[in-house]
């Protein structure tokens, strides 16, 4: 089985919680990727997710990690395209467990403002509601070929009451 299919099967039990698709552009163009960029970008991703958790749930995220955390399933794209001088390395993610009363417009602005302050982050972010979950999974995993490090499984976050089986 190829890695894309494995990843899509791994995601299947989590998809009922998927609400939004998030794309985050970096300042690193594909032809300028150097050793250490991947780890630094994932660190920036983790910082963003922690800030979103705090924005949405405050200190409850520490007291109630089973419910007060977002679901975040990222994939990094653009690392293996050194010939591409126009495209930037970016992260696609499926996001869930967002409180229903939350203003998506305010959350989108918050994400943009935080992402442009982290290492390698810029203002180019897209935060959209998912209407077709299977289409979103196919879209975010379209470039997944053979590099598991792109999948960001170790950088995924699950509220304790949601798990990948």
VMD Tcl script that builds the backbone (N, CA, C; Angstrom):
set m [mol new atoms 495]
animate dup $m
set s [atomselect $m all]
$s set {name element resname resid chain x y z} {
  {N N UNK 1 A 0.849 -1.182 0.000}
  {CA C UNK 1 A 0.000 0.000 0.000}
  {C C UNK 1 A 0.893 1.242 0.000}
  {N N UNK 2 A 0.533 2.260 -0.768}
  {CA C UNK 2 A 1.373 3.451 -0.791}
  {C C UNK 2 A 1.077 4.333 0.420}
  {N N UNK 3 A 2.005 5.223 0.688}
  {CA C UNK 3 A 1.938 6.030 1.898}
  {C C UNK 3 A 0.717 6.958 1.910}
  {N N UNK 4 A 0.303 7.431 0.738}
  {CA C UNK 4 A -0.863 8.305 0.675}
  {C C UNK 4 A -2.109 7.563 1.156}
  {N N UNK 5 A -2.284 6.336 0.697}
  {CA C UNK 5 A -3.443 5.536 1.114}
  {C C UNK 5 A -3.377 5.221 2.605}
  {N N UNK 6 A -2.181 4.887 3.092}
  {CA C UNK 6 A -2.020 4.611 4.522}
  {C C UNK 6 A -2.431 5.827 5.349}
  {N N UNK 7 A -1.969 6.996 4.916}
  {CA C UNK 7 A -2.289 8.223 5.635}
  {C C UNK 7 A -3.791 8.491 5.620}
  {N N UNK 8 A -4.402 8.326 4.472}
  {CA C UNK 8 A -5.839 8.571 4.357}
  {C C UNK 8 A -6.632 7.597 5.223}
  {N N UNK 9 A -6.180 6.346 5.317}
  {CA C UNK 9 A -6.844 5.374 6.207}
  {C C UNK 9 A -6.648 5.744 7.670}
  {N N UNK 10 A -5.453 6.238 8.013}
  {CA C UNK 10 A -5.169 6.667 9.382}
  {C C UNK 10 A -6.096 7.823 9.778}
  {N N UNK 11 A -6.376 8.721 8.823}
  {CA C UNK 11 A -7.227 9.875 9.086}
  {C C UNK 11 A -8.709 9.537 9.233}
  {N N UNK 12 A -9.146 8.471 8.607}
  {CA C UNK 12 A -10.572 8.159 8.508}
  {C C UNK 12 A -11.339 8.272 9.825}
  {N N UNK 13 A -10.884 7.675 10.929}
  {CA C UNK 13 A -11.679 7.792 12.165}
  {C C UNK 13 A -11.717 9.204 12.746}
  {N N UNK 14 A -10.815 10.069 12.307}
  {CA C UNK 14 A -10.763 11.437 12.831}
  {C C UNK 14 A -11.632 12.404 12.046}
  {N N UNK 15 A -12.039 11.999 10.866}
  {CA C UNK 15 A -12.696 12.930 9.951}
  {C C UNK 15 A -14.048 13.426 10.423}
  {N N UNK 16 A -14.711 12.683 11.294}
  {CA C UNK 16 A -16.000 13.161 11.792}
  {C C UNK 16 A -15.833 14.434 12.621}
  {N N UNK 17 A -14.604 14.721 13.058}
  {CA C UNK 17 A -14.331 15.912 13.860}
  {C C UNK 17 A -13.767 17.060 13.028}
  {N N UNK 18 A -13.507 16.825 11.738}
  {CA C UNK 18 A -12.916 17.848 10.866}
  {C C UNK 18 A -13.924 18.962 10.600}
  {N N UNK 19 A -13.486 20.192 10.789}
  {CA C UNK 19 A -14.355 21.348 10.565}
  {C C UNK 19 A -13.769 22.321 9.546}
  {N N UNK 20 A -12.445 22.510 9.580}
  {CA C UNK 20 A -11.805 23.551 8.784}
  {C C UNK 20 A -10.545 23.031 8.110}
  {N N UNK 21 A -10.183 23.726 7.042}
  {CA C UNK 21 A -8.926 23.475 6.346}
  {C C UNK 21 A -8.082 24.732 6.523}
  {N N UNK 22 A -6.827 24.551 6.937}
  {CA C UNK 22 A -5.921 25.670 7.170}
  {C C UNK 22 A -4.691 25.488 6.290}
  {N N UNK 23 A -4.325 26.517 5.544}
  {CA C UNK 23 A -3.073 26.518 4.782}
  {C C UNK 23 A -2.222 27.662 5.293}
  {N N UNK 24 A -0.964 27.366 5.588}
  {CA C UNK 24 A -0.021 28.354 6.109}
  {C C UNK 24 A 1.201 28.402 5.195}
  {N N UNK 25 A 1.436 29.537 4.563}
  {CA C UNK 25 A 2.616 29.712 3.720}
  {C C UNK 25 A 3.803 30.093 4.594}
  {N N UNK 26 A 4.995 29.690 4.152}
  {CA C UNK 26 A 6.220 30.119 4.831}
  {C C UNK 26 A 6.965 31.084 3.922}
  {N N UNK 27 A 8.056 31.626 4.420}
  {CA C UNK 27 A 8.896 32.515 3.620}
  {C C UNK 27 A 9.977 31.748 2.872}
  {N N UNK 28 A 10.018 30.432 3.021}
  {CA C UNK 28 A 11.063 29.600 2.407}
  {C C UNK 28 A 10.576 29.097 1.052}
  {N N UNK 29 A 11.261 29.485 -0.013}
  {CA C UNK 29 A 10.902 28.957 -1.330}
  {C C UNK 29 A 11.511 27.568 -1.467}
  {N N UNK 30 A 10.884 26.753 -2.296}
  {CA C UNK 30 A 11.292 25.350 -2.427}
  {C C UNK 30 A 12.752 25.197 -2.845}
  {N N UNK 31 A 13.257 26.135 -3.636}
  {CA C UNK 31 A 14.647 26.040 -4.083}
  {C C UNK 31 A 15.642 26.494 -3.020}
  {N N UNK 32 A 15.170 27.008 -1.897}
  {CA C UNK 32 A 16.043 27.517 -0.829}
  {C C UNK 32 A 15.975 26.694 0.456}
  {N N UNK 33 A 15.351 25.544 0.423}
  {CA C UNK 33 A 15.236 24.709 1.616}
  {C C UNK 33 A 16.620 24.201 2.016}
  {N N UNK 34 A 16.959 24.385 3.254}
  {CA C UNK 34 A 18.256 23.942 3.792}
  {C C UNK 34 A 18.012 23.023 4.988}
  {N N UNK 35 A 19.088 22.360 5.389}
  {CA C UNK 35 A 19.011 21.484 6.565}
  {C C UNK 35 A 18.525 22.299 7.757}
  {N N UNK 36 A 17.596 21.757 8.476}
  {CA C UNK 36 A 17.065 22.418 9.662}
  {C C UNK 36 A 15.794 23.209 9.415}
  {N N UNK 37 A 15.518 23.574 8.162}
  {CA C UNK 37 A 14.289 24.329 7.882}
  {C C UNK 37 A 13.048 23.541 8.261}
  {N N UNK 38 A 13.034 22.265 7.932}
  {CA C UNK 38 A 11.858 21.441 8.208}
  {C C UNK 38 A 11.534 21.451 9.700}
  {N N UNK 39 A 12.543 21.222 10.525}
  {CA C UNK 39 A 12.330 21.188 11.979}
  {C C UNK 39 A 11.894 22.560 12.487}
  {N N UNK 40 A 12.511 23.618 11.983}
  {CA C UNK 40 A 12.150 24.970 12.424}
  {C C UNK 40 A 10.712 25.315 12.027}
  {N N UNK 41 A 10.294 24.896 10.842}
  {CA C UNK 41 A 8.919 25.163 10.413}
  {C C UNK 41 A 7.937 24.386 11.277}
  {N N UNK 42 A 8.264 23.116 11.578}
  {CA C UNK 42 A 7.378 22.341 12.463}
  {C C UNK 42 A 7.315 22.970 13.855}
  {N N UNK 43 A 8.425 23.533 14.338}
  {CA C UNK 43 A 8.417 24.214 15.639}
  {C C UNK 43 A 7.477 25.430 15.605}
  {N N UNK 44 A 7.526 26.156 14.500}
  {CA C UNK 44 A 6.627 27.299 14.336}
  {C C UNK 44 A 5.174 26.849 14.318}
  {N N UNK 45 A 4.930 25.710 13.661}
  {CA C UNK 45 A 3.584 25.116 13.633}
  {C C UNK 45 A 3.110 24.818 15.055}
  {N N UNK 46 A 3.944 24.179 15.836}
  {CA C UNK 46 A 3.592 23.817 17.217}
  {C C UNK 46 A 3.286 25.078 18.022}
  {N N UNK 47 A 4.096 26.116 17.843}
  {CA C UNK 47 A 3.868 27.377 18.551}
  {C C UNK 47 A 2.494 27.950 18.185}
  {N N UNK 48 A 2.150 27.915 16.907}
  {CA C UNK 48 A 0.845 28.412 16.464}
  {C C UNK 48 A -0.291 27.619 17.102}
  {N N UNK 49 A -0.197 26.307 17.089}
  {CA C UNK 49 A -1.256 25.466 17.661}
  {C C UNK 49 A -1.423 25.752 19.153}
  {N N UNK 50 A -0.323 25.914 19.868}
  {CA C UNK 50 A -0.419 26.253 21.294}
  {C C UNK 50 A -1.108 27.595 21.501}
  {N N UNK 51 A -0.815 28.556 20.639}
  {CA C UNK 51 A -1.450 29.874 20.750}
  {C C UNK 51 A -2.942 29.797 20.432}
  {N N UNK 52 A -3.314 28.990 19.427}
  {CA C UNK 52 A -4.739 28.828 19.105}
  {C C UNK 52 A -5.468 28.189 20.278}
  {N N UNK 53 A -4.867 27.128 20.854}
  {CA C UNK 53 A -5.473 26.483 22.026}
  {C C UNK 53 A -5.720 27.498 23.140}
  {N N UNK 54 A -4.721 28.319 23.425}
  {CA C UNK 54 A -4.863 29.303 24.489}
  {C C UNK 54 A -5.920 30.343 24.135}
  {N N UNK 55 A -5.964 30.772 22.891}
  {CA C UNK 55 A -6.964 31.741 22.437}
  {C C UNK 55 A -8.382 31.189 22.613}
  {N N UNK 56 A -8.590 29.935 22.251}
  {CA C UNK 56 A -9.923 29.343 22.300}
  {C C UNK 56 A -10.336 28.854 23.685}
  {N N UNK 57 A -9.372 28.322 24.427}
  {CA C UNK 57 A -9.723 27.634 25.680}
  {C C UNK 57 A -9.067 28.212 26.931}
  {N N UNK 58 A -8.158 29.161 26.784}
  {CA C UNK 58 A -7.479 29.726 27.944}
  {C C UNK 58 A -6.726 28.646 28.714}
  {N N UNK 59 A -6.716 28.761 30.034}
  {CA C UNK 59 A -5.998 27.780 30.855}
  {C C UNK 59 A -6.738 26.457 30.983}
  {N N UNK 60 A -7.972 26.399 30.532}
  {CA C UNK 60 A -8.726 25.136 30.575}
  {C C UNK 60 A -8.050 24.067 29.728}
  {N N UNK 61 A -7.257 24.475 28.745}
  {CA C UNK 61 A -6.567 23.494 27.901}
  {C C UNK 61 A -5.598 22.632 28.711}
  {N N UNK 62 A -5.118 23.168 29.821}
  {CA C UNK 62 A -4.230 22.384 30.691}
  {C C UNK 62 A -5.029 21.549 31.694}
  {N N UNK 63 A -6.128 22.114 32.179}
  {CA C UNK 63 A -6.932 21.400 33.166}
  {C C UNK 63 A -7.799 20.313 32.534}
  {N N UNK 64 A -8.242 20.536 31.293}
  {CA C UNK 64 A -9.135 19.590 30.617}
  {C C UNK 64 A -8.615 19.244 29.219}
  {N N UNK 65 A -7.455 18.584 29.139}
  {CA C UNK 65 A -6.885 18.290 27.818}
  {C C UNK 65 A -7.719 17.309 27.001}
  {N N UNK 66 A -8.672 16.636 27.657}
  {CA C UNK 66 A -9.517 15.686 26.927}
  {C C UNK 66 A -10.521 16.390 26.030}
  {N N UNK 67 A -10.894 17.625 26.339}
  {CA C UNK 67 A -11.882 18.327 25.510}
  {C C UNK 67 A -11.435 19.713 25.069}
  {N N UNK 68 A -10.520 20.333 25.771}
  {CA C UNK 68 A -10.178 21.731 25.518}
  {C C UNK 68 A -8.893 21.899 24.708}
  {N N UNK 69 A -8.834 21.238 23.597}
  {CA C UNK 69 A -7.738 21.388 22.645}
  {C C UNK 69 A -8.307 21.203 21.254}
  {N N UNK 70 A -7.665 21.857 20.286}
  {CA C UNK 70 A -8.142 21.659 18.923}
  {C C UNK 70 A -7.567 20.362 18.351}
  {N N UNK 71 A -8.229 19.852 17.345}
  {CA C UNK 71 A -7.713 18.750 16.546}
  {C C UNK 71 A -6.929 19.389 15.415}
  {N N UNK 72 A -5.685 18.996 15.225}
  {CA C UNK 72 A -4.848 19.577 14.178}
  {C C UNK 72 A -4.054 18.467 13.492}
  {N N UNK 73 A -4.280 18.299 12.195}
  {CA C UNK 73 A -3.653 17.226 11.411}
  {C C UNK 73 A -2.911 17.840 10.229}
  {N N UNK 74 A -1.595 18.096 10.373}
  {CA C UNK 74 A -0.860 18.827 9.341}
  {C C UNK 74 A -0.096 17.946 8.340}
  {N N UNK 75 A 0.166 18.532 7.179}
  {CA C UNK 75 A 1.069 17.970 6.165}
  {C C UNK 75 A 1.904 19.133 5.628}
  {N N UNK 76 A 3.214 18.940 5.513}
  {CA C UNK 76 A 4.076 19.958 4.933}
  {C C UNK 76 A 4.270 19.637 3.456}
  {N N UNK 77 A 4.191 20.647 2.623}
  {CA C UNK 77 A 4.320 20.457 1.185}
  {C C UNK 77 A 5.396 21.391 0.624}
  {N N UNK 78 A 6.159 20.894 -0.341}
  {CA C UNK 78 A 7.137 21.725 -1.039}
  {C C UNK 78 A 8.580 21.457 -0.691}
  {N N UNK 79 A 8.843 20.487 0.180}
  {CA C UNK 79 A 10.227 20.229 0.574}
  {C C UNK 79 A 11.056 19.575 -0.529}
  {N N UNK 80 A 10.440 18.801 -1.383}
  {CA C UNK 80 A 11.197 18.034 -2.373}
  {C C UNK 80 A 11.019 18.586 -3.789}
  {N N UNK 81 A 10.953 19.894 -3.902}
  {CA C UNK 81 A 10.827 20.509 -5.219}
  {C C UNK 81 A 11.906 21.581 -5.393}
  {N N UNK 82 A 13.199 21.186 -5.351}
  {CA C UNK 82 A 14.282 22.173 -5.390}
  {C C UNK 82 A 14.355 22.957 -6.701}
  {N N UNK 83 A 13.707 22.477 -7.732}
  {CA C UNK 83 A 13.696 23.176 -9.023}
  {C C UNK 83 A 12.670 24.311 -9.054}
  {N N UNK 84 A 11.772 24.322 -8.090}
  {CA C UNK 84 A 10.659 25.262 -8.098}
  {C C UNK 84 A 11.042 26.545 -7.363}
  {N N UNK 85 A 11.286 27.607 -8.113}
  {CA C UNK 85 A 11.721 28.869 -7.504}
  {C C UNK 85 A 10.555 29.765 -7.101}
  {N N UNK 86 A 9.349 29.428 -7.524}
  {CA C UNK 86 A 8.179 30.258 -7.251}
  {C C UNK 86 A 7.389 29.797 -6.027}
  {N N UNK 87 A 7.327 28.506 -5.816}
  {CA C UNK 87 A 6.494 27.929 -4.763}
  {C C UNK 87 A 7.193 28.016 -3.411}
  {N N UNK 88 A 6.409 28.260 -2.356}
  {CA C UNK 88 A 6.984 28.246 -1.009}
  {C C UNK 88 A 6.585 26.965 -0.290}
  {N N UNK 89 A 7.403 26.583 0.658}
  {CA C UNK 89 A 7.053 25.467 1.537}
  {C C UNK 89 A 5.836 25.928 2.332}
  {N N UNK 90 A 4.847 25.058 2.477}
  {CA C UNK 90 A 3.650 25.432 3.217}
  {C C UNK 90 A 3.052 24.210 3.914}
  {N N UNK 91 A 2.180 24.492 4.845}
  {CA C UNK 91 A 1.530 23.446 5.635}
  {C C UNK 91 A 0.035 23.486 5.347}
  {N N UNK 92 A -0.513 22.321 5.031}
  {CA C UNK 92 A -1.964 22.140 4.951}
  {C C UNK 92 A -2.371 21.407 6.220}
  {N N UNK 93 A -3.527 21.734 6.755}
  {CA C UNK 93 A -3.970 21.052 7.963}
  {C C UNK 93 A -5.484 20.958 8.010}
  {N N UNK 94 A -5.946 19.868 8.571}
  {CA C UNK 94 A -7.350 19.730 8.915}
  {C C UNK 94 A -7.461 20.109 10.385}
  {N N UNK 95 A -8.417 20.982 10.670}
  {CA C UNK 95 A -8.598 21.502 12.027}
  {C C UNK 95 A -10.000 21.135 12.506}
  {N N UNK 96 A -10.101 20.786 13.772}
  {CA C UNK 96 A -11.399 20.467 14.355}
  {C C UNK 96 A -11.443 20.800 15.828}
  {N N UNK 97 A -12.570 20.503 16.460}
  {CA C UNK 97 A -12.825 20.763 17.874}
  {C C UNK 97 A -12.798 22.259 18.196}
  {N N UNK 98 A -13.293 23.052 17.249}
  {CA C UNK 98 A -13.423 24.491 17.459}
  {C C UNK 98 A -14.798 24.733 18.087}
  {N N UNK 99 A -14.866 25.481 19.187}
  {CA C UNK 99 A -16.169 25.742 19.812}
  {C C UNK 99 A -17.146 26.368 18.818}
  {N N UNK 100 A -18.389 25.930 18.847}
  {CA C UNK 100 A -19.386 26.386 17.872}
  {C C UNK 100 A -19.684 27.883 17.988}
  {N N UNK 101 A -19.515 28.458 19.169}
  {CA C UNK 101 A -19.810 29.874 19.335}
  {C C UNK 101 A -18.661 30.764 18.874}
  {N N UNK 102 A -17.545 30.173 18.478}
  {CA C UNK 102 A -16.377 30.964 18.086}
  {C C UNK 102 A -16.594 31.661 16.749}
  {N N UNK 103 A -16.211 32.924 16.673}
  {CA C UNK 103 A -16.282 33.687 15.424}
  {C C UNK 103 A -15.122 33.242 14.529}
  {N N UNK 104 A -15.460 32.663 13.401}
  {CA C UNK 104 A -14.438 32.147 12.499}
  {C C UNK 104 A -13.638 33.298 11.877}
  {N N UNK 105 A -14.277 34.426 11.662}
  {CA C UNK 105 A -13.571 35.581 11.112}
  {C C UNK 105 A -12.488 36.058 12.091}
  {N N UNK 106 A -12.846 36.148 13.376}
  {CA C UNK 106 A -11.872 36.565 14.391}
  {C C UNK 106 A -10.755 35.539 14.531}
  {N N UNK 107 A -11.115 34.250 14.503}
  {CA C UNK 107 A -10.097 33.207 14.609}
  {C C UNK 107 A -9.155 33.251 13.408}
  {N N UNK 108 A -9.679 33.469 12.227}
  {CA C UNK 108 A -8.855 33.562 11.027}
  {C C UNK 108 A -7.863 34.720 11.122}
  {N N UNK 109 A -8.318 35.860 11.606}
  {CA C UNK 109 A -7.434 37.024 11.788}
  {C C UNK 109 A -6.379 36.719 12.846}
  {N N UNK 110 A -6.787 36.062 13.934}
  {CA C UNK 110 A -5.842 35.687 14.986}
  {C C UNK 110 A -4.749 34.782 14.417}
  {N N UNK 111 A -5.141 33.765 13.653}
  {CA C UNK 111 A -4.169 32.833 13.063}
  {C C UNK 111 A -3.199 33.580 12.161}
  {N N UNK 112 A -3.710 34.444 11.315}
  {CA C UNK 112 A -2.846 35.217 10.408}
  {C C UNK 112 A -1.854 36.064 11.187}
  {N N UNK 113 A -2.328 36.740 12.234}
  {CA C UNK 113 A -1.452 37.601 13.033}
  {C C UNK 113 A -0.380 36.811 13.776}
  {N N UNK 114 A -0.730 35.655 14.282}
  {CA C UNK 114 A 0.267 34.834 14.985}
  {C C UNK 114 A 1.253 34.237 13.987}
  {N N UNK 115 A 0.753 33.689 12.875}
  {CA C UNK 115 A 1.629 33.009 11.925}
  {C C UNK 115 A 2.683 33.949 11.345}
  {N N UNK 116 A 2.358 35.200 11.119}
  {CA C UNK 116 A 3.348 36.117 10.540}
  {C C UNK 116 A 4.432 36.511 11.551}
  {N N UNK 117 A 4.254 36.180 12.840}
  {CA C UNK 117 A 5.268 36.509 13.841}
  {C C UNK 117 A 6.228 35.353 14.134}
  {N N UNK 118 A 5.899 34.132 13.695}
  {CA C UNK 118 A 6.765 32.991 13.990}
  {C C UNK 118 A 7.874 32.878 12.946}
  {N N UNK 119 A 8.916 32.107 13.257}
  {CA C UNK 119 A 10.007 31.896 12.314}
  {C C UNK 119 A 9.465 31.328 11.008}
  {N N UNK 120 A 9.829 31.931 9.902}
  {CA C UNK 120 A 9.470 31.498 8.546}
  {C C UNK 120 A 8.000 31.716 8.201}
  {N N UNK 121 A 7.195 32.251 9.092}
  {CA C UNK 121 A 5.783 32.478 8.789}
  {C C UNK 121 A 5.605 33.766 7.986}
  {N N UNK 122 A 4.529 33.858 7.224}
  {CA C UNK 122 A 4.195 35.105 6.546}
  {C C UNK 122 A 2.690 35.331 6.614}
  {N N UNK 123 A 2.210 36.350 5.924}
  {CA C UNK 123 A 0.794 36.719 6.031}
  {C C UNK 123 A -0.144 35.831 5.230}
  {N N UNK 124 A 0.374 34.980 4.374}
  {CA C UNK 124 A -0.465 34.160 3.514}
  {C C UNK 124 A -1.030 32.970 4.286}
  {N N UNK 125 A -2.256 33.099 4.725}
  {CA C UNK 125 A -2.950 32.000 5.392}
  {C C UNK 125 A -4.340 31.882 4.783}
  {N N UNK 126 A -4.863 30.678 4.769}
  {CA C UNK 126 A -6.236 30.429 4.320}
  {C C UNK 126 A -6.898 29.540 5.361}
  {N N UNK 127 A -8.042 29.960 5.852}
  {CA C UNK 127 A -8.774 29.210 6.866}
  {C C UNK 127 A -10.209 29.113 6.383}
  {N N UNK 128 A -10.619 27.930 5.931}
  {CA C UNK 128 A -11.925 27.753 5.313}
  {C C UNK 128 A -12.676 26.588 5.924}
  {N N UNK 129 A -13.987 26.707 5.939}
  {CA C UNK 129 A -14.843 25.617 6.398}
  {C C UNK 129 A -14.738 24.453 5.414}
  {N N UNK 130 A -14.729 23.236 5.943}
  {CA C UNK 130 A -14.719 22.035 5.107}
  {C C UNK 130 A -16.164 21.621 4.854}
  {N N UNK 131 A -16.506 21.522 3.594}
  {CA C UNK 131 A -17.841 21.059 3.215}
  {C C UNK 131 A -17.800 19.619 2.722}
  {N N UNK 132 A -16.668 19.204 2.165}
  {CA C UNK 132 A -16.484 17.847 1.661}
  {C C UNK 132 A -15.214 17.286 2.294}
  {N N UNK 133 A -15.367 16.530 3.377}
  {CA C UNK 133 A -14.222 16.036 4.141}
  {C C UNK 133 A -13.326 15.144 3.296}
  {N N UNK 134 A -13.899 14.230 2.535}
  {CA C UNK 134 A -13.054 13.334 1.733}
  {C C UNK 134 A -12.272 14.130 0.694}
  {N N UNK 135 A -12.880 15.170 0.121}
  {CA C UNK 135 A -12.172 16.019 -0.834}
  {C C UNK 135 A -11.034 16.774 -0.165}
  {N N UNK 136 A -11.249 17.215 1.070}
  {CA C UNK 136 A -10.197 17.925 1.805}
  {C C UNK 136 A -9.012 17.007 2.075}
  {N N UNK 137 A -9.284 15.759 2.424}
  {CA C UNK 137 A -8.201 14.800 2.679}
  {C C UNK 137 A -7.410 14.529 1.405}
  {N N UNK 138 A -8.112 14.339 0.308}
  {CA C UNK 138 A -7.427 14.113 -0.973}
  {C C UNK 138 A -6.577 15.332 -1.328}
  {N N UNK 139 A -7.123 16.525 -1.114}
  {CA C UNK 139 A -6.389 17.746 -1.442}
  {C C UNK 139 A -5.125 17.895 -0.598}
  {N N UNK 140 A -5.232 17.747 0.717}
  {CA C UNK 140 A -4.041 17.975 1.543}
  {C C UNK 140 A -2.992 16.881 1.374}
  {N N UNK 141 A -3.405 15.693 0.927}
  {CA C UNK 141 A -2.437 14.604 0.776}
  {C C UNK 141 A -2.002 14.392 -0.669}
  {N N UNK 142 A -2.306 15.334 -1.549}
  {CA C UNK 142 A -2.034 15.149 -2.976}
  {C C UNK 142 A -0.553 14.990 -3.299}
  {N N UNK 143 A 0.334 15.624 -2.538}
  {CA C UNK 143 A 1.766 15.561 -2.828}
  {C C UNK 143 A 2.506 14.517 -1.996}
  {N N UNK 144 A 1.792 13.819 -1.129}
  {CA C UNK 144 A 2.436 12.824 -0.279}
  {C C UNK 144 A 2.877 11.661 -1.152}
  {N N UNK 145 A 4.154 11.401 -1.156}
  {CA C UNK 145 A 4.686 10.308 -1.971}
  {C C UNK 145 A 5.415 9.306 -1.092}
  {N N UNK 146 A 6.616 9.653 -0.687}
  {CA C UNK 146 A 7.404 8.671 0.042}
  {C C UNK 146 A 8.038 9.185 1.327}
  {N N UNK 147 A 7.869 10.445 1.639}
  {CA C UNK 147 A 8.536 10.999 2.800}
  {C C UNK 147 A 7.564 11.154 3.960}
  {N N UNK 148 A 7.660 10.274 4.934}
  {CA C UNK 148 A 6.735 10.315 6.067}
  {C C UNK 148 A 6.901 11.580 6.897}
  {N N UNK 149 A 8.098 12.178 6.881}
  {CA C UNK 149 A 8.316 13.375 7.691}
  {C C UNK 149 A 7.421 14.519 7.239}
  {N N UNK 150 A 6.961 14.499 6.004}
  {CA C UNK 150 A 6.066 15.541 5.514}
  {C C UNK 150 A 4.718 15.461 6.196}
  {N N UNK 151 A 4.335 14.276 6.616}
  {CA C UNK 151 A 2.994 14.077 7.146}
  {C C UNK 151 A 2.758 14.786 8.460}
  {N N UNK 152 A 3.779 14.996 9.223}
  {CA C UNK 152 A 3.614 15.704 10.480}
  {C C UNK 152 A 2.792 14.950 11.502}
  {N N UNK 153 A 2.788 13.621 11.406}
  {CA C UNK 153 A 1.991 12.837 12.350}
  {C C UNK 153 A 2.427 13.134 13.784}
  {N N UNK 154 A 3.729 13.266 13.989}
  {CA C UNK 154 A 4.212 13.562 15.342}
  {C C UNK 154 A 3.894 15.000 15.753}
  {N N UNK 155 A 3.488 15.841 14.805}
  {CA C UNK 155 A 3.106 17.215 15.111}
  {C C UNK 155 A 1.589 17.398 15.133}
  {N N UNK 156 A 0.872 16.303 14.952}
  {CA C UNK 156 A -0.586 16.341 15.041}
  {C C UNK 156 A -0.990 16.491 16.501}
  {N N UNK 157 A -2.163 17.031 16.718}
  {CA C UNK 157 A -2.670 17.180 18.082}
  {C C UNK 157 A -4.092 16.645 18.143}
  {N N UNK 158 A -4.352 15.842 19.150}
  {CA C UNK 158 A -5.676 15.283 19.361}
  {C C UNK 158 A -6.143 15.627 20.765}
  {N N UNK 159 A -7.343 16.168 20.895}
  {CA C UNK 159 A -7.905 16.208 22.254}
  {C C UNK 159 A -7.989 14.754 22.745}
  {N N UNK 160 A -7.818 14.530 24.007}
  {CA C UNK 160 A -7.769 13.146 24.517}
  {C C UNK 160 A -9.022 12.345 24.239}
  {N N UNK 161 A -10.150 13.020 24.021}
  {CA C UNK 161 A -11.385 12.284 23.744}
  {C C UNK 161 A -11.525 11.912 22.265}
  {N N UNK 162 A -10.562 12.332 21.439}
  {CA C UNK 162 A -10.538 11.994 20.013}
  {C C UNK 162 A -9.242 11.236 19.765}
  {N N UNK 163 A -9.310 10.101 19.122}
  {CA C UNK 163 A -8.073 9.374 18.856}
  {C C UNK 163 A -8.096 8.715 17.510}
  {N N UNK 164 A -6.885 8.542 16.940}
  {CA C UNK 164 A -6.742 7.784 15.696}
  {C C UNK 164 A -6.652 6.324 16.099}
  {N N UNK 165 A -7.521 5.517 15.560}
  {CA C UNK 165 A -7.563 4.112 15.951}
  {C C UNK 165 A -6.541 3.310 15.182}
}
mol reanalyze $m
mol bondsrecalc $m
mol representation Tube
mol addrep $m
